[in-house]
Amino acid sequence: MTQSDCRVFGVDYNRFIGVLLCSSRFDLAERYYFQMFPQGFSLTPFTYSRFISALCSVKNFNLIQLLLDDMDKLNYVPDIWAFNIHLNLLYREKMIDLALEVFHSIVKKGRDPDVVTYAIMIDGACKVGRFNSAVGLWKEMVGKGLSPDNKACCALVVGLCEVGKVDLAYELVVEVIKGGNVEFSTLIYNALISGFCRISRIDKAQAIKLFMTKNECEPDLVTYNVFYNQMIKGLCNTNKPDKAYLLMVNKMEADGLVDAVSYNTFIKAFCKDGHIAKAYKLFEDMGRKGIAPDVVTFTTLIKKFLNKGSSGRTKTLLDRMSGMGLLPDFGLDVISYNALINGFCKSKRVTEAIHLYEEMQSKGFSPDETTFK
């Protein structure tokens, strides 16, 4: 462009760099950008914004910052599209402080954030645990009269509910929910339902579930599983396992919603109350109904049978677990092996006791005096 006899104007550089950006030739775009300035040319605010947006895809932070500095010298401000793409990149890369710095500096220059901007900021803040910052941004957005979109609501509600701040999440979005101006996704409702169920506020969870249906947002499988499983957990925690079991049999099984989580809740409750026989019967029911037990199922029963000295049942569960390719979420230690060996010896199953003794040594555990008693 610079070696011919033709005159080159700033508009030519803008067009040419724009074409290079569309073709992802960022190296050439950068080269021609640096050729412009000695000739007294500069990009337009629009081209600058497209340049910054494009560079975000390749995470060229140094050149992005240089372009922002050059724009500042020219009293240009990136458009909201480039602004949002840049902020999104900074949050994805966990560059939170820089994102906040960019946000505040551009606002000072007169660029008003939109709902997308706030959604990006709130989502990013929640993902790194900066919930106070997220709440502050939410209040600032609402205070400016901006109507939160589904992404902003989802980021805030899911983030707060995951750390147990369900009341605060509900308080912040309740007006948006009641207003009906935003079509909430099932993810938002599920987070609130799950959050209230976890703190035994079943009535509140039920109310949200009913409102969800009224608002023409159909509950999905996750909604029902979360609601009923948490309801069962709440009833079991308040010593009402029989009532919870009726709920599972009469409602959840009819709707095909029973899973390993449902059974684990009952098995834990019965084991806690000392009803190991009932717990094991439920374990057998799982097999008959084609519901695969998981690590939690096995570990809960194994620990209980170990405590009761039921070596045979414990070994059966361990073997079945191993056959499914699962490992217990606790390691068998010397005490566990001793309990198993002692149980087999008492029931005159010496061969199995010897096998466990050899297994114990192969795994690096040294027998103690209890082992030989």
C-alpha positions in Angstrom: 0.0 0.0 0.0 2.8 2.4 0.7 5.2 1.6 -2.2 3.1 2.5 -5.2 2.5 6.0 -6.7 -1.2 5.9 -5.6 -2.2 8.1 -2.7 -3.4 6.2 0.3 -6.0 7.7 2.7 -7.1 6.8 6.2 -10.3 5.3 4.8 -8.2 2.8 2.8 -6.4 1.6 5.9 -9.7 1.3 7.7 -11.2 -0.8 4.9 -8.1 -2.9 4.4 -7.7 -3.7 8.1 -11.4 -4.5 8.4 -11.0 -7.1 5.6 -7.9 -8.6 7.3 -9.8 -8.9 10.6 -12.7 -10.6 8.8 -10.1 -13.1 7.3 -8.5 -13.6 10.8 -5.2 -12.2 9.4 -4.4 -10.4 12.7 -0.7 -10.4 12.0 -1.1 -8.3 8.9 -3.8 -6.1 10.5 -1.3 -5.3 13.2 1.5 -4.6 10.8 -0.6 -2.1 8.7 -1.9 -0.6 11.9 1.6 0.4 12.9 2.3 1.7 9.4 -0.6 4.2 9.6 0.6 6.4 12.4 3.9 7.7 10.9 1.7 8.8 7.9 -0.7 10.7 10.2 -3.6 8.3 9.8 -5.8 6.6 12.4 -8.6 4.1 12.6 -12.2 5.2 13.1 -13.9 4.3 16.5 -15.9 1.6 14.6 -12.7 -0.1 13.2 -11.0 0.2 16.6 -14.0 -1.6 18.2 -14.0 -4.4 15.6 -10.2 -4.7 16.0 -10.5 -5.2 19.8 -13.4 -7.6 19.4 -11.4 -9.7 16.9 -8.3 -9.8 19.1 -10.3 -11.1 22.0 -10.8 -14.4 20.0 -7.0 -14.9 20.1 -6.4 -13.4 23.6 -3.9 -10.9 22.4 -4.0 -8.9 25.6 -1.0 -6.7 24.8 -2.3 -5.4 21.5 -5.8 -4.9 22.9 -4.4 -2.7 25.7 -2.3 -0.8 23.1 -5.4 -0.1 21.0 -7.3 1.0 24.1 -4.5 3.4 25.0 -4.5 4.8 21.5 -8.2 5.2 21.5 -7.9 7.1 24.8 -5.4 9.5 23.2 -7.9 10.2 20.5 -10.8 10.5 22.9 -12.5 7.5 21.4 -14.5 5.0 23.4 -15.1 1.4 22.3 -18.7 0.6 21.4 -20.8 -1.6 23.7 -20.2 -4.7 21.5 -16.4 -4.6 21.8 -16.7 -3.5 25.5 -18.8 -6.6 26.3 -16.6 -9.0 24.4 -13.5 -7.7 26.1 -15.1 -7.9 29.6 -16.3 -11.5 28.9 -12.7 -12.5 27.9 -11.2 -11.0 31.1 -13.7 -12.9 33.3 -13.2 -16.1 31.4 -9.5 -15.7 32.0 -10.1 -15.0 35.7 -8.6 -11.5 35.3 -11.2 -10.0 37.7 -9.5 -6.9 38.9 -8.6 -5.9 35.4 -12.2 -6.5 34.3 -13.5 -4.2 37.1 -10.9 -1.6 36.2 -11.9 -1.7 32.5 -15.6 -1.5 33.5 -15.2 1.5 35.7 -12.9 3.4 33.3 -15.2 3.0 30.3 -18.2 4.0 32.4 -16.3 7.2 33.4 -15.8 7.9 29.7 -19.5 8.0 29.1 -20.2 4.5 27.7 -23.3 3.2 29.5 -23.3 -0.5 30.3 -26.3 -2.5 29.0 -28.0 -5.6 30.4 -25.5 -7.9 28.6 -22.6 -6.0 30.3 -24.1 -6.5 33.8 -24.9 -10.2 33.0 -21.2 -10.7 32.1 -20.0 -8.9 35.2 -22.5 -10.7 37.6 -21.8 -14.1 36.1 -18.0 -13.6 36.3 -18.2 -12.3 39.9 -20.3 -15.3 41.0 -18.0 -17.8 39.4 -15.0 -16.6 41.4 -16.9 -16.3 44.6 -17.2 -12.5 44.7 -20.9 -12.5 45.7 -20.9 -9.1 47.4 -19.6 -7.6 44.1 -22.3 -9.5 42.1 -25.1 -8.3 44.4 -23.8 -4.7 44.2 -23.8 -4.9 40.4 -27.3 -6.4 40.3 -28.6 -3.5 42.5 -26.8 -1.0 40.3 -28.4 -2.5 37.2 -31.9 -2.5 38.6 -31.4 1.0 40.1 -30.7 2.3 36.5 -34.0 0.9 35.4 -32.5 -1.9 33.3 -34.6 -5.0 33.1 -32.5 -8.1 34.0 -32.4 -10.8 31.3 -32.5 -14.5 31.9 -28.6 -14.8 31.8 -28.2 -12.1 34.5 -30.9 -13.7 36.7 -29.5 -17.2 36.2 -25.9 -16.1 37.0 -27.0 -14.5 40.3 -29.6 -17.0 41.4 -27.5 -20.1 40.7 -24.4 -18.6 42.1 -26.0 -17.5 45.4 -28.0 -20.7 45.8 -24.9 -22.9 45.4 -23.3 -21.2 48.5 -26.5 -21.4 50.5 -27.6 -17.8 50.0 -31.0 -18.8 48.7 -33.0 -16.2 50.7 -30.9 -13.4 49.3 -31.2 -14.8 45.8 -35.0 -15.0 46.1 -35.2 -11.5 47.7 -33.2 -10.0 44.8 -35.2 -11.6 41.9 -38.7 -11.8 43.5 -39.9 -8.6 41.8 -38.6 -9.8 38.5 -40.4 -13.2 39.0 -43.7 -11.5 40.0 -43.5 -9.0 37.2 -43.3 -11.7 34.6 -41.3 -9.5 32.3 -38.5 -12.1 32.0 -39.0 -15.6 30.8 -37.1 -17.5 33.4 -35.4 -20.8 32.4 -36.0 -24.0 34.4 -32.4 -23.7 35.6 -33.3 -20.6 37.7 -36.5 -22.2 39.2 -34.6 -25.5 39.9 -31.8 -23.6 41.8 -34.4 -21.8 44.0 -36.4 -25.0 44.6 -33.3 -27.0 45.4 -32.0 -24.2 47.7 -35.2 -24.0 49.7 -35.5 -27.8 50.0 -31.9 -28.0 51.3 -32.8 -25.8 54.2 -36.1 -27.6 54.8 -38.3 -24.8 53.5 -40.5 -27.2 51.5 -43.5 -24.9 51.5 -41.5 -22.2 49.8 -40.1 -24.7 47.3 -43.7 -25.9 46.6 -44.8 -22.3 46.0 -42.1 -21.7 43.5 -42.8 -25.0 41.7 -46.5 -24.0 41.4 -45.6 -20.5 40.2 -43.2 -22.0 37.7 -46.1 -24.0 36.2 -48.4 -20.9 36.3 -45.8 -18.9 34.5 -45.8 -21.5 31.6 -42.4 -22.8 32.5 -42.8 -26.6 32.5 -40.9 -28.4 35.3 -38.4 -30.9 33.9 -37.1 -34.1 35.2 -34.4 -32.2 37.3 -37.2 -30.1 38.9 -39.1 -33.2 40.0 -36.1 -35.1 41.1 -34.7 -32.2 43.1 -38.1 -31.4 44.7 -39.1 -35.0 45.6 -35.6 -36.1 46.7 -35.1 -33.1 48.9 -38.6 -33.6 50.3 -37.7 -37.2 51.1 -34.5 -36.0 52.7 -36.4 -33.5 54.8 -38.9 -36.1 56.0 -36.1 -38.5 56.8 -34.2 -35.9 58.8 -37.3 -35.2 60.9 -37.7 -38.9 61.7 -40.5 -39.5 59.3 -39.0 -42.2 56.9 -42.2 -44.1 56.6 -44.1 -41.1 55.3 -41.2 -40.4 53.0 -41.2 -44.0 51.7 -44.9 -43.7 50.9 -44.2 -40.5 48.9 -41.6 -42.4 46.9 -43.8 -45.4 46.2 -47.0 -43.6 45.5 -45.7 -40.6 43.6 -42.1 -40.9 42.5 -42.3 -44.5 41.2 -45.5 -43.8 39.3 -43.8 -40.9 37.5 -40.5 -42.8 36.9 -38.5 -40.4 39.1 -36.9 -42.8 41.6 -33.1 -43.0 41.2 -30.1 -43.9 43.3 -30.2 -40.5 45.1 -33.7 -41.3 46.4 -32.7 -44.7 47.7 -29.5 -43.4 49.2 -31.5 -40.9 51.3 -33.5 -43.8 52.8 -30.5 -46.1 53.2 -28.7 -43.4 55.1 -31.7 -42.6 57.3 -32.3 -46.3 58.2 -28.6 -46.9 58.9 -28.5 -43.8 61.1 -31.4 -45.2 63.1 -29.9 -48.6 63.4 -32.3 -50.3 61.0 -29.6 -52.0 58.9 -32.0 -54.8 57.8 -34.4 -52.3 56.3 -31.5 -50.5 54.6 -30.2 -53.7 53.0 -33.7 -54.6 51.8 -33.9 -51.3 50.0 -30.4 -52.0 48.5 -31.8 -55.3 47.2 -34.9 -53.5 45.9 -32.7 -51.3 43.8 -31.3 -54.3 42.0 -34.7 -55.7 41.3 -35.9 -52.4 39.9 -32.8 -51.9 37.7 -31.5 -48.9 39.6 -27.7 -49.2 39.9 -26.2 -48.4 43.3 -23.5 -45.9 43.4 -20.4 -45.2 45.6 -22.6 -43.5 48.3 -24.9 -46.5 48.5 -22.1 -49.0 49.0 -20.1 -46.9 51.3 -23.0 -46.2 53.6 -23.8 -49.9 54.0 -20.2 -51.1 54.2 -19.4 -48.7 57.0 -22.5 -49.8 58.9 -21.8 -53.5 58.5 -18.2 -53.0 59.5 -19.3 -51.3 62.7 -21.7 -54.2 63.4 -18.9 -56.8 62.7 -20.8 -58.3 59.8 -17.8 -59.4 57.9 -19.6 -61.6 55.4 -22.0 -59.0 54.2 -19.2 -56.4 54.1 -17.0 -58.5 51.9 -20.0 -59.3 49.6 -20.6 -55.6 49.2 -16.9 -54.8 48.6 -16.7 -57.6 46.0 -19.8 -56.4 44.2 -18.6 -52.8 44.3 -15.2 -53.9 42.8 -17.1 -55.8 40.1 -18.8 -52.6 39.1 -15.5 -50.8 38.9 -16.3 -48.6 41.9 -14.1 -47.7 44.8 -15.3 -46.8 48.3 -14.9 -43.1 49.3 -12.9 -44.3 52.3 -9.8 -46.5 52.4 -9.8 -49.8 54.2 -7.3 -49.4 57.0 -5.8 -51.8 59.5 -8.9 -51.5 61.8 -11.2 -52.3 58.9 -9.2 -55.3 57.8 -9.0 -56.5 61.5 -12.8 -56.3 61.8 -13.3 -58.3 58.6 -10.7 -60.9 59.5 -12.1 -61.2 63.0 -15.6 -61.7 61.7 -14.6 -64.4 59.3 -12.6 -66.3 61.9 -15.6 -66.2 64.3 -17.8 -67.7 61.7 -15.1 -70.3 60.9 -14.5 -69.0 57.4 -10.7 -69.3 57.8 -9.8 -69.4 54.1 -11.4 -66.0 53.5 -9.7 -64.6 56.6 -6.3 -65.8 55.3 -7.1 -64.2 51.9 -7.9 -60.9 53.6 -4.7 -61.2 55.7 -2.6 -61.6 52.5 -4.5 -58.7 50.8 -3.9 -56.5 53.8 -0.1 -57.1 53.5 -0.1 -56.6 49.7 -1.6 -53.2 50.2 1.2 -52.2 52.6 -0.7 -52.5 55.9 1.3 -54.2 58.8 -0.7 -56.6 60.9 -0.9 -55.6 64.6 -1.6 -57.6 67.7 -5.4 -57.3 67.1 -4.9 -59.1 63.7 -3.5 -62.2 65.4 -6.1 -62.4 68.3 
